[in-house]
Amino acid sequence: MEAGAASKAPYPDSNQARDPAVLSRGQPGSAPFSYAGYYFCNQEFIFHFTPGGRTPLDRRAIGVRYPDASNVARWAGAAGNRRCRGNTWFIPYETIQSRDKDRPHPATFPPRVPEYCVRLHGLSRTRVLMDPFLGLGSSALAAAELGIDFIGVEIDRHYLQEAVARTRSLIADR
């Protein structure tokens, strides 16, 4: 590349990664097990991609209320008594009694994670949520709660049946 030449993305219409969010899975030291050889990793990275990196984010859609609402008027960007949550999302997992019965999958996450992702990227722009790794169906549950269509793909028949049962149960309880 010549000096002073502007760099271009090799694929200008491709999806581009945005800044990652960090999902905090619990308080430090809250693991139900310990192994002296490793730290307990209480966070996961959430990568989101947008066409060309141009999709606006609605940061207040998943925002945090101000502790003292009387100060909201002082800040121009504080509309709706919400501030940007930032890139660390603390979303507690539901307490379970039996891993085999209540969460029989090695890589689960609360339905609020995909809900936040959809809200961040714009619920009004979302027509269909697609999860190519359905697992137990957290994304399907979020889509049902948000009232949007959903497509899920899962190669393991047991996990697929569990995801369908959980989603049907949520819809029936509404």
PyRosetta script that sets phi, psi and omega in degrees:
from pyrosetta import init, pose_from_sequence

init()
pose = pose_from_sequence("MEAGAASKAPYPDSNQARDPAVLSRGQPGSAPFSYAGYYFCNQEFIFHFTPGGRTPLDRRAIGVRYPDASNVARWAGAAGNRRCRGNTWFIPYETIQSRDKDRPHPATFPPRVPEYCVRLHGLSRTRVLMDPFLGLGSSALAAAELGIDFIGVEIDRHYLQEAVARTRSLIADR")
pose.set_psi(1, 138.4)
pose.set_omega(1, 179.8)
pose.set_phi(2, -74.7)
pose.set_psi(2, 151.5)
pose.set_omega(2, 177.6)
pose.set_phi(3, -60.2)
pose.set_psi(3, 134.4)
pose.set_omega(3, 178.2)
pose.set_phi(4, 84.9)
pose.set_psi(4, -8.6)
pose.set_omega(4, 179.9)
pose.set_phi(5, -75.5)
pose.set_psi(5, 139.0)
pose.set_omega(5, 178.8)
pose.set_phi(6, -73.1)
pose.set_psi(6, 137.3)
pose.set_omega(6, 177.3)
pose.set_phi(7, -84.1)
pose.set_psi(7, 144.5)
pose.set_omega(7, 178.3)
pose.set_phi(8, -120.6)
pose.set_psi(8, 147.0)
pose.set_omega(8, 174.6)
pose.set_phi(9, -64.1)
pose.set_psi(9, 140.4)
pose.set_omega(9, -178.7)
pose.set_phi(10, -61.9)
pose.set_psi(10, -27.8)
pose.set_omega(10, 179.1)
pose.set_phi(11, -130.2)
pose.set_psi(11, 86.7)
pose.set_omega(11, -172.3)
pose.set_phi(12, -60.8)
pose.set_psi(12, -23.4)
pose.set_omega(12, -179.8)
pose.set_phi(13, -97.3)
pose.set_psi(13, 6.8)
pose.set_omega(13, -177.2)
pose.set_phi(14, -81.3)
pose.set_psi(14, 165.0)
pose.set_omega(14, 174.5)
pose.set_phi(15, -74.0)
pose.set_psi(15, 141.3)
pose.set_omega(15, 179.9)
pose.set_phi(16, -123.5)
pose.set_psi(16, 142.8)
pose.set_omega(16, 179.2)
pose.set_phi(17, -71.4)
pose.set_psi(17, 140.7)
pose.set_omega(17, 174.3)
pose.set_phi(18, -103.5)
pose.set_psi(18, 178.9)
pose.set_omega(18, 178.4)
pose.set_phi(19, -59.3)
pose.set_psi(19, 135.3)
pose.set_omega(19, -176.5)
pose.set_phi(20, -77.5)
pose.set_psi(20, 152.1)
pose.set_omega(20, 170.0)
pose.set_phi(21, -97.2)
pose.set_psi(21, 157.1)
pose.set_omega(21, 178.6)
pose.set_phi(22, -116.4)
pose.set_psi(22, 122.8)
pose.set_omega(22, 176.9)
pose.set_phi(23, -91.5)
pose.set_psi(23, 117.2)
pose.set_omega(23, 176.6)
pose.set_phi(24, -87.3)
pose.set_psi(24, 119.9)
pose.set_omega(24, -173.8)
pose.set_phi(25, -89.9)
pose.set_psi(25, 0.5)
pose.set_omega(25, 179.9)
pose.set_phi(26, 157.3)
pose.set_psi(26, 177.8)
pose.set_omega(26, -180.0)
pose.set_phi(27, -74.9)
pose.set_psi(27, 147.0)
pose.set_omega(27, 177.5)
pose.set_phi(28, -55.0)
pose.set_psi(28, 136.5)
pose.set_omega(28, 178.9)
pose.set_phi(29, 80.1)
pose.set_psi(29, 9.8)
pose.set_omega(29, -176.4)
pose.set_phi(30, -92.6)
pose.set_psi(30, 8.0)
pose.set_omega(30, -178.7)
pose.set_phi(31, -65.4)
pose.set_psi(31, 140.9)
pose.set_omega(31, 179.1)
pose.set_phi(32, -76.1)
pose.set_psi(32, 0.6)
pose.set_omega(32, 179.3)
pose.set_phi(33, -141.3)
pose.set_psi(33, 164.2)
pose.set_omega(33, 174.6)
pose.set_phi(34, -143.8)
pose.set_psi(34, 149.3)
pose.set_omega(34, 175.7)
pose.set_phi(35, -142.3)
pose.set_psi(35, 120.2)
pose.set_omega(35, -171.4)
pose.set_phi(36, -62.8)
pose.set_psi(36, -16.6)
pose.set_omega(36, -176.7)
pose.set_phi(37, -82.9)
pose.set_psi(37, -9.4)
pose.set_omega(37, -174.9)
pose.set_phi(38, -140.3)
pose.set_psi(38, 154.3)
pose.set_omega(38, 167.7)
pose.set_phi(39, -76.5)
pose.set_psi(39, 152.2)
pose.set_omega(39, 171.4)
pose.set_phi(40, -80.3)
pose.set_psi(40, 120.2)
pose.set_omega(40, 179.7)
pose.set_phi(41, -85.4)
pose.set_psi(41, 109.0)
pose.set_omega(41, -177.3)
pose.set_phi(42, -105.1)
pose.set_psi(42, 28.9)
pose.set_omega(42, 177.0)
pose.set_phi(43, -146.9)
pose.set_psi(43, 156.4)
pose.set_omega(43, 174.3)
pose.set_phi(44, -136.6)
pose.set_psi(44, 151.2)
pose.set_omega(44, 177.0)
pose.set_phi(45, -93.4)
pose.set_psi(45, 140.4)
pose.set_omega(45, 176.0)
pose.set_phi(46, -115.5)
pose.set_psi(46, 114.6)
pose.set_omega(46, 179.3)
pose.set_phi(47, -99.9)
pose.set_psi(47, 133.5)
pose.set_omega(47, 176.7)
pose.set_phi(48, -124.0)
pose.set_psi(48, 143.3)
pose.set_omega(48, -175.8)
pose.set_phi(49, -119.8)
pose.set_psi(49, 144.2)
pose.set_omega(49, 177.8)
pose.set_phi(50, -134.6)
pose.set_psi(50, 152.2)
pose.set_omega(50, 179.2)
pose.set_phi(51, -59.5)
pose.set_psi(51, 115.0)
pose.set_omega(51, 178.4)
pose.set_phi(52, 64.7)
pose.set_psi(52, 8.1)
pose.set_omega(52, -178.7)
pose.set_phi(53, 71.3)
pose.set_psi(53, 19.2)
pose.set_omega(53, -172.4)
pose.set_phi(54, -105.0)
pose.set_psi(54, -5.1)
pose.set_omega(54, -176.7)
pose.set_phi(55, -69.4)
pose.set_psi(55, 124.1)
pose.set_omega(55, 178.3)
pose.set_phi(56, -69.0)
pose.set_psi(56, 145.8)
pose.set_omega(56, 178.8)
pose.set_phi(57, -102.9)
pose.set_psi(57, 137.3)
pose.set_omega(57, 176.7)
pose.set_phi(58, -96.8)
pose.set_psi(58, 81.5)
pose.set_omega(58, -172.3)
pose.set_phi(59, -64.9)
pose.set_psi(59, -30.3)
pose.set_omega(59, 179.8)
pose.set_phi(60, -78.7)
pose.set_psi(60, -13.5)
pose.set_omega(60, 177.7)
pose.set_phi(61, -62.9)
pose.set_psi(61, -26.2)
pose.set_omega(61, 176.4)
pose.set_phi(62, -117.6)
pose.set_psi(62, 22.5)
pose.set_omega(62, -173.6)
pose.set_phi(63, -69.4)
pose.set_psi(63, 174.4)
pose.set_omega(63, -178.9)
pose.set_phi(64, -111.4)
pose.set_psi(64, 137.0)
pose.set_omega(64, 176.9)
pose.set_phi(65, -68.1)
pose.set_psi(65, 146.6)
pose.set_omega(65, 175.1)
pose.set_phi(66, -70.5)
pose.set_psi(66, 139.1)
pose.set_omega(66, 179.4)
pose.set_phi(67, -63.5)
pose.set_psi(67, -33.3)
pose.set_omega(67, 180.0)
pose.set_phi(68, -120.9)
pose.set_psi(68, 95.1)
pose.set_omega(68, -175.4)
pose.set_phi(69, -63.1)
pose.set_psi(69, -17.7)
pose.set_omega(69, 179.8)
pose.set_phi(70, -67.7)
pose.set_psi(70, -18.6)
pose.set_omega(70, 179.6)
pose.set_phi(71, -90.8)
pose.set_psi(71, -5.4)
pose.set_omega(71, -174.6)
pose.set_phi(72, -59.0)
pose.set_psi(72, -39.1)
pose.set_omega(72, -177.6)
pose.set_phi(73, -62.8)
pose.set_psi(73, -21.3)
pose.set_omega(73, -179.7)
pose.set_phi(74, -72.4)
pose.set_psi(74, -21.4)
pose.set_omega(74, -173.7)
pose.set_phi(75, -110.0)
pose.set_psi(75, 122.8)
pose.set_omega(75, -178.4)
pose.set_phi(76, -62.3)
pose.set_psi(76, -34.4)
pose.set_omega(76, -177.6)
pose.set_phi(77, -89.9)
pose.set_psi(77, 13.9)
pose.set_omega(77, -173.5)
pose.set_phi(78, -99.4)
pose.set_psi(78, 29.6)
pose.set_omega(78, -178.6)
pose.set_phi(79, -57.7)
pose.set_psi(79, 139.2)
pose.set_omega(79, 176.2)
pose.set_phi(80, 73.9)
pose.set_psi(80, 16.5)
pose.set_omega(80, 178.8)
pose.set_phi(81, 55.6)
pose.set_psi(81, 40.1)
pose.set_omega(81, 177.5)
pose.set_phi(82, -137.0)
pose.set_psi(82, 142.8)
pose.set_omega(82, 174.2)
pose.set_phi(83, -119.3)
pose.set_psi(83, 162.0)
pose.set_omega(83, 178.6)
pose.set_phi(84, -59.4)
pose.set_psi(84, 133.5)
pose.set_omega(84, 179.7)
pose.set_phi(85, -70.7)
pose.set_psi(85, -21.7)
pose.set_omega(85, -176.2)
pose.set_phi(86, 85.9)
pose.set_psi(86, -168.4)
pose.set_omega(86, -176.0)
pose.set_phi(87, -99.4)
pose.set_psi(87, 12.4)
pose.set_omega(87, 174.2)
pose.set_phi(88, -117.8)
pose.set_psi(88, 114.9)
pose.set_omega(88, -176.9)
pose.set_phi(89, -107.4)
pose.set_psi(89, 114.5)
pose.set_omega(89, 173.8)
pose.set_phi(90, -91.3)
pose.set_psi(90, 110.9)
pose.set_omega(90, -179.9)
pose.set_phi(91, -128.7)
pose.set_psi(91, 104.1)
pose.set_omega(91, -177.8)
pose.set_phi(92, -68.4)
pose.set_psi(92, 146.6)
pose.set_omega(92, 174.2)
pose.set_phi(93, -81.2)
pose.set_psi(93, 148.3)
pose.set_omega(93, 175.8)
pose.set_phi(94, -66.0)
pose.set_psi(94, 136.6)
pose.set_omega(94, 178.8)
pose.set_phi(95, -68.5)
pose.set_psi(95, 134.8)
pose.set_omega(95, 179.6)
pose.set_phi(96, -124.4)
pose.set_psi(96, 158.9)
pose.set_omega(96, 178.6)
pose.set_phi(97, -101.2)
pose.set_psi(97, -27.9)
pose.set_omega(97, -176.9)
pose.set_phi(98, -141.1)
pose.set_psi(98, 115.6)
pose.set_omega(98, 179.2)
pose.set_phi(99, -59.8)
pose.set_psi(99, -43.1)
pose.set_omega(99, -178.1)
pose.set_phi(100, -64.6)
pose.set_psi(100, -37.2)
pose.set_omega(100, -176.8)
pose.set_phi(101, -87.6)
pose.set_psi(101, -45.7)
pose.set_omega(101, -171.0)
pose.set_phi(102, -91.3)
pose.set_psi(102, -25.9)
pose.set_omega(102, -178.4)
pose.set_phi(103, -149.6)
pose.set_psi(103, 66.9)
pose.set_omega(103, -173.1)
pose.set_phi(104, -81.3)
pose.set_psi(104, 49.9)
pose.set_omega(104, 179.6)
pose.set_phi(105, -144.7)
pose.set_psi(105, 141.3)
pose.set_omega(105, -175.4)
pose.set_phi(106, -74.6)
pose.set_psi(106, -14.5)
pose.set_omega(106, -174.9)
pose.set_phi(107, -135.3)
pose.set_psi(107, 69.9)
pose.set_omega(107, -178.8)
pose.set_phi(108, -97.3)
pose.set_psi(108, 163.2)
pose.set_omega(108, 174.2)
pose.set_phi(109, -151.9)
pose.set_psi(109, 154.1)
pose.set_omega(109, -179.1)
pose.set_phi(110, -66.6)
pose.set_psi(110, 147.4)
pose.set_omega(110, 178.2)
pose.set_phi(111, -58.6)
pose.set_psi(111, -20.0)
pose.set_omega(111, 179.1)
pose.set_phi(112, -65.9)
pose.set_psi(112, -24.5)
pose.set_omega(112, 178.8)
pose.set_phi(113, -62.7)
pose.set_psi(113, -56.2)
pose.set_omega(113, 177.5)
pose.set_phi(114, -65.8)
pose.set_psi(114, -30.7)
pose.set_omega(114, 175.8)
pose.set_phi(115, -59.7)
pose.set_psi(115, -46.8)
pose.set_omega(115, 178.4)
pose.set_phi(116, -60.5)
pose.set_psi(116, -42.2)
pose.set_omega(116, -179.6)
pose.set_phi(117, -60.7)
pose.set_psi(117, -45.0)
pose.set_omega(117, 179.4)
pose.set_phi(118, -65.1)
pose.set_psi(118, -47.7)
pose.set_omega(118, -180.0)
pose.set_phi(119, -61.6)
pose.set_psi(119, -39.5)
pose.set_omega(119, 179.7)
pose.set_phi(120, -61.6)
pose.set_psi(120, -40.8)
pose.set_omega(120, -178.4)
pose.set_phi(121, -86.2)
pose.set_psi(121, -6.6)
pose.set_omega(121, 175.0)
pose.set_phi(122, 110.0)
pose.set_psi(122, 98.8)
pose.set_omega(122, 179.6)
pose.set_phi(123, -59.3)
pose.set_psi(123, -39.2)
pose.set_omega(123, -178.2)
pose.set_phi(124, -66.2)
pose.set_psi(124, -23.3)
pose.set_omega(124, 178.9)
pose.set_phi(125, -90.1)
pose.set_psi(125, -10.6)
pose.set_omega(125, -174.4)
pose.set_phi(126, -87.9)
pose.set_psi(126, 121.8)
pose.set_omega(126, 178.4)
pose.set_phi(127, -101.9)
pose.set_psi(127, -41.4)
pose.set_omega(127, -177.3)
pose.set_phi(128, -142.0)
pose.set_psi(128, 136.8)
pose.set_omega(128, 173.5)
pose.set_phi(129, -103.6)
pose.set_psi(129, 130.0)
pose.set_omega(129, -178.9)
pose.set_phi(130, -123.2)
pose.set_psi(130, 129.6)
pose.set_omega(130, 178.0)
pose.set_phi(131, -122.5)
pose.set_psi(131, 110.3)
pose.set_omega(131, -177.9)
pose.set_phi(132, -77.3)
pose.set_psi(132, -4.9)
pose.set_omega(132, 178.6)
pose.set_phi(133, -132.5)
pose.set_psi(133, 72.2)
pose.set_omega(133, -168.7)
pose.set_phi(134, -58.3)
pose.set_psi(134, -40.6)
pose.set_omega(134, -178.6)
pose.set_phi(135, 57.4)
pose.set_psi(135, -127.1)
pose.set_omega(135, -178.8)
pose.set_phi(136, -88.7)
pose.set_psi(136, 0.9)
pose.set_omega(136, 171.2)
pose.set_phi(137, 93.4)
pose.set_psi(137, 25.2)
pose.set_omega(137, 178.7)
pose.set_phi(138, -58.2)
pose.set_psi(138, -39.2)
pose.set_omega(138, 178.7)
pose.set_phi(139, -68.4)
pose.set_psi(139, -36.4)
pose.set_omega(139, 177.4)
pose.set_phi(140, -65.1)
pose.set_psi(140, -39.9)
pose.set_omega(140, 177.8)
pose.set_phi(141, -63.8)
pose.set_psi(141, -42.5)
pose.set_omega(141, 178.8)
pose.set_phi(142, -62.9)
pose.set_psi(142, -43.8)
pose.set_omega(142, 179.5)
pose.set_phi(143, -62.0)
pose.set_psi(143, -41.4)
pose.set_omega(143, 178.8)
pose.set_phi(144, -63.4)
pose.set_psi(144, -42.5)
pose.set_omega(144, 178.6)
pose.set_phi(145, -64.4)
pose.set_psi(145, -36.0)
pose.set_omega(145, -178.1)
pose.set_phi(146, -85.0)
pose.set_psi(146, -10.4)
pose.set_omega(146, 179.4)
pose.set_phi(147, 75.0)
pose.set_psi(147, 32.4)
pose.set_omega(147, 177.6)
pose.set_phi(148, -117.3)
pose.set_psi(148, 156.6)
pose.set_omega(148, 179.9)
pose.set_phi(149, -69.1)
pose.set_psi(149, 157.3)
pose.set_omega(149, -175.0)
pose.set_phi(150, -141.7)
pose.set_psi(150, 142.7)
pose.set_omega(150, 172.3)
pose.set_phi(151, -128.3)
pose.set_psi(151, 127.4)
pose.set_omega(151, 178.5)
pose.set_phi(152, -127.4)
pose.set_psi(152, 145.0)
pose.set_omega(152, 178.6)
pose.set_phi(153, -124.7)
pose.set_psi(153, 129.9)
pose.set_omega(153, 178.9)
pose.set_phi(154, -147.7)
pose.set_psi(154, 128.8)
pose.set_omega(154, -178.6)
pose.set_phi(155, -85.0)
pose.set_psi(155, -19.6)
pose.set_omega(155, -178.7)
pose.set_phi(156, -92.2)
pose.set_psi(156, 115.6)
pose.set_omega(156, -176.3)
pose.set_phi(157, -58.5)
pose.set_psi(157, -39.1)
pose.set_omega(157, -179.7)
pose.set_phi(158, -61.6)
pose.set_psi(158, -47.6)
pose.set_omega(158, -179.9)
pose.set_phi(159, -65.6)
pose.set_psi(159, -38.8)
pose.set_omega(159, 178.7)
pose.set_phi(160, -61.4)
pose.set_psi(160, -46.2)
pose.set_omega(160, 179.0)
pose.set_phi(161, -61.9)
pose.set_psi(161, -39.3)
pose.set_omega(161, 178.3)
pose.set_phi(162, -64.5)
pose.set_psi(162, -43.0)
pose.set_omega(162, 179.5)
pose.set_phi(163, -63.8)
pose.set_psi(163, -43.0)
pose.set_omega(163, 178.8)
pose.set_phi(164, -63.5)
pose.set_psi(164, -43.8)
pose.set_omega(164, -179.8)
pose.set_phi(165, -63.5)
pose.set_psi(165, -43.0)
pose.set_omega(165, 179.7)
pose.set_phi(166, -64.4)
pose.set_psi(166, -41.9)
pose.set_omega(166, -179.5)
pose.set_phi(167, -67.5)
pose.set_psi(167, -44.1)
pose.set_omega(167, 177.6)
pose.set_phi(168, -60.9)
pose.set_psi(168, -40.3)
pose.set_omega(168, 179.6)
pose.set_phi(169, -63.3)
pose.set_psi(169, -43.2)
pose.set_omega(169, 178.4)
pose.set_phi(170, -63.1)
pose.set_psi(170, -44.4)
pose.set_omega(170, -179.7)
pose.set_phi(171, -65.8)
pose.set_psi(171, -39.5)
pose.set_omega(171, -179.9)
pose.set_phi(172, -67.1)
pose.set_psi(172, -31.7)
pose.set_omega(172, -178.4)
pose.set_phi(173, -79.6)
pose.set_psi(173, -8.4)
pose.set_omega(173, -177.3)
pose.set_phi(174, -80.1)
pose.dump_pdb("model.pdb")
